């Protein structure tokens, strides 16, 4: 573009760029405009637009039961090397007293 381009025209050019699917460099070369000027007007246009959130895409899910552990036993190894195995759900205070007693 050899002639001076006014603000409304640059706004239309920036809008045309957004719809073009081209890179800024490709668009500027095809239109005969300076790349830096195009970049400036595209930036101004994007900044002036209200922020648009990407639409949320929901996917179908199927709820399944959690796999059952093949072994429902936990193990504590004391500093002395003693091992205490107990069932999941055992009173934690009981296990703590037992480990403490083994550590004496």
C-alpha positions in Angstrom: 0.0 0.0 0.0 1.7 3.2 -1.2 -0.8 5.6 0.2 -1.3 6.7 3.8 -3.8 4.4 5.5 -6.2 5.8 8.1 -7.1 4.2 11.5 -10.4 2.7 10.4 -8.7 1.0 7.4 -6.0 -0.4 9.7 -8.7 -1.8 11.9 -10.2 -3.6 8.9 -6.8 -4.8 7.8 -6.1 -6.3 11.3 -9.5 -7.9 11.2 -8.8 -9.3 7.8 -5.5 -10.7 9.0 -7.3 -12.5 11.9 -9.7 -14.2 9.5 -7.0 -15.0 6.9 -5.3 -18.0 8.5 -2.0 -16.6 7.3 1.1 -15.7 9.4 1.6 -12.0 9.9 4.6 -12.1 7.6 2.7 -13.8 4.8 -0.3 -11.4 5.2 1.9 -8.3 5.2 3.8 -9.5 2.1 0.5 -10.3 0.2 -1.0 -6.9 1.2 2.1 -4.9 0.7 2.1 -3.4 4.2 4.9 -3.2 6.7 5.1 -6.2 9.0 5.7 -4.0 12.1 2.7 -1.8 11.4 0.5 -4.8 10.9 1.8 -6.3 14.2 1.0 -3.1 16.0 -2.5 -2.9 14.7 -3.2 -6.6 15.4 -1.9 -6.1 18.9 -4.2 -3.0 19.4 -7.2 -4.9 18.1 -6.6 -7.9 20.4 -6.1 -5.7 23.4 -9.3 -3.7 22.7 -11.4 -6.8 22.4 -13.0 -8.2 25.5 -11.3 -11.4 26.6 -13.1 -14.4 25.2 -12.8 -17.6 27.1 -12.5 -20.8 25.1 -15.7 -22.7 25.1 -15.8 -25.5 27.6 -16.0 -28.9 25.9 -17.5 -31.6 28.1 -16.6 -35.2 27.5 -18.7 -38.2 28.5 -17.3 -40.2 31.3 -18.2 -43.5 32.8 -17.8 -44.0 36.6 -16.3 -47.3 37.6 -15.7 -48.8 40.9 -12.2 -48.4 42.3 -10.2 -51.6 41.9 -10.1 -53.7 45.1 -6.6 -54.0 46.5 -5.4 -57.6 46.4 -3.8 -57.0 49.8 -5.4 -54.9 52.5 -2.4 -55.0 54.8 -0.1 -52.1 55.7 3.4 -52.5 57.1 5.5 -50.3 59.4 9.2 -50.9 59.8 10.6 -49.6 63.0 14.1 -48.2 63.3 15.2 -51.4 65.0 14.1 -53.3 61.9 11.0 -54.8 63.5 8.1 -55.1 61.1 4.5 -54.7 62.1 1.8 -55.6 59.6 -1.8 -54.6 60.2 -5.1 -54.5 58.4 -6.3 -51.3 56.7 -8.6 -49.5 59.1 -6.7 -50.6 62.3 -6.7 -47.9 65.0 -3.7 -45.7 64.2 -3.1 -44.9 67.9 -2.8 -48.6 68.7 -0.3 -49.1 65.9 1.7 -46.1 67.1 1.8 -47.5 70.7 2.8 -50.9 69.4 5.7 -49.5 67.3 6.8 -47.3 70.2 6.9 -50.3 72.5 8.9 -52.3 70.0 11.4 -49.5 69.8 12.3 -49.6 73.5 
